Structures are given as C-alpha cells and as structure tokens.
Amino acid sequence: MNPEYKDQLPSLNRIEGQVKGIKKMIEDRRYCVDILTQLKAVKAAVHKVEQSVLKSHMQHCLVHAVESNKENDIQKKIDELMQLLSKRI
C-alpha cells in the first residue's frame, strides 16, 4: 500500500514554473545573483517536497511493515531508507 502524494502536485507545479522562469532568466542574460537566488528557492522547495514524501513514507510504508510483524519486510524498509539517506547526490 503506497501513500497518496496528490497534495504534492501544487508544489511540484510551482517548482516547474520556477524552473521555467530560471530558464527564461538565463536566456535573457539576467544578473547572476538573481538567477542564483531563484535556484536556491527551487532547491528549498524541492527539499520541502522531499521531506514531506519521506515523512509520509515513514508514517505509512514503514509503519505498515512494522505492523505486519514480518521481520523481512521491516528490514527491507529500513535498508531502503538507509541506502537512500546514504546517497550523495
């Protein structure tokens, strides 16, 4: 059972608009600091969505695995999270 992430769509649509705006800023050769400011805003918005999805995953998928009392399922979810959190991107 996967959680629903429809609530994230407005944020992702806003981020998409911001990225298009940054592209236009670059095409228009806008001032570097203005572009960097917008890039930081996008980065913060993506981080906020990421945190929300992670929280939802832990509240639903991880809790569901724990409630199943299946050690293999629990360990799989923990391993997935550990692998994800250890990635350097």
Secondary structure, DSSP 4 states (H G I P E B T S, - for coil): -PPP-GGGHHHHHHHHHHHHHHHHHHHTT--HHHHHHHHHHHHHHHHHHHHHHHHHHIIIIIHHHHHHT-HHHHHHHHHHHHHHHH---
